[in-house]
């Protein structure tokens, strides 16, 4: 494997904005800066998955509704 292939294979993008926000919110909660519920603090970690599941459910319901007609 050449050096260029190795660099390309190791470039995965890092933590991402939601992961960074999640870590920041947890640190702020643990230090007492914010008094939010833990549900809101951890939202960046599970919010994207929840949104995806809601979209899939809506698409499924639309598909089922149009199939019956």
PEWO-V801826 format. One record per residue. PSI is psi in radians with two decimals (NA if undefined). OMEGA is omega in degrees with one decimal (NA if undefined). NEAR is the number of other ideal C-beta (glycine too) atoms within 12 Angstrom. Layout:
psi->PSI omega->OMEGA near->NEAR
psi->PSI omega->OMEGA near->NEAR
This chain:
psi->2.32 omega->-179.7 near->9
psi->2.91 omega->-179.2 near->8
psi->-0.66 omega->-179.6 near->9
psi->-0.70 omega->177.3 near->10
psi->-0.67 omega->180.0 near->10
psi->-0.73 omega->178.6 near->10
psi->-0.75 omega->-179.8 near->11
psi->-0.64 omega->-178.3 near->11
psi->-0.48 omega->-177.1 near->11
psi->0.01 omega->-178.3 near->12
psi->1.68 omega->-176.8 near->10
psi->0.06 omega->171.0 near->9
psi->-0.30 omega->176.7 near->8
psi->-2.74 omega->-170.4 near->10
psi->-0.63 omega->-178.9 near->14
psi->2.85 omega->-174.6 near->14
psi->-0.68 omega->-178.6 near->14
psi->-0.66 omega->176.1 near->21
psi->-0.71 omega->178.4 near->19
psi->-0.76 omega->176.9 near->15
psi->-0.73 omega->179.4 near->21
psi->-0.81 omega->178.9 near->24
psi->-0.72 omega->178.6 near->19
psi->-0.81 omega->-179.5 near->21
psi->-0.71 omega->178.7 near->27
psi->-0.76 omega->179.3 near->22
psi->-0.73 omega->178.7 near->15
psi->-0.67 omega->178.6 near->17
psi->-0.78 omega->-177.8 near->21
psi->-0.49 omega->178.8 near->15
psi->-0.06 omega->176.9 near->12
psi->0.17 omega->-180.0 near->9
psi->-0.68 omega->176.4 near->13
psi->2.66 omega->-178.8 near->16
psi->0.50 omega->-179.3 near->13
psi->2.80 omega->172.5 near->16
psi->2.67 omega->178.4 near->11
psi->-0.45 omega->176.2 near->16
psi->-0.78 omega->179.9 near->14
psi->-0.62 omega->-179.2 near->19
psi->-0.70 omega->-177.9 near->25
psi->0.05 omega->-179.5 near->23
psi->-0.74 omega->179.3 near->21
psi->-0.43 omega->-179.2 near->24
psi->-0.71 omega->-175.0 near->23
psi->-0.13 omega->-177.1 near->18
psi->-0.68 omega->180.0 near->21
psi->-0.70 omega->178.5 near->19
psi->-0.73 omega->179.2 near->15
psi->-0.74 omega->178.5 near->17
psi->-0.73 omega->178.1 near->15
psi->-0.74 omega->179.1 near->13
psi->-0.66 omega->177.4 near->14
psi->-0.74 omega->179.1 near->14
psi->-0.76 omega->178.5 near->14
psi->-0.71 omega->178.9 near->14
psi->-0.74 omega->179.1 near->14
psi->-0.77 omega->179.2 near->14
psi->-0.71 omega->178.9 near->14
psi->-0.77 omega->178.9 near->14
psi->-0.70 omega->177.3 near->14
psi->-0.75 omega->178.8 near->14
psi->-0.74 omega->178.7 near->13
psi->-0.68 omega->-178.8 near->12
psi->-0.66 omega->-179.6 near->11
psi->-0.39 omega->177.2 near->10
psi->-0.58 omega->-175.5 near->9
psi->-0.32 omega->-177.2 near->8
psi->NA omega->NA near->7
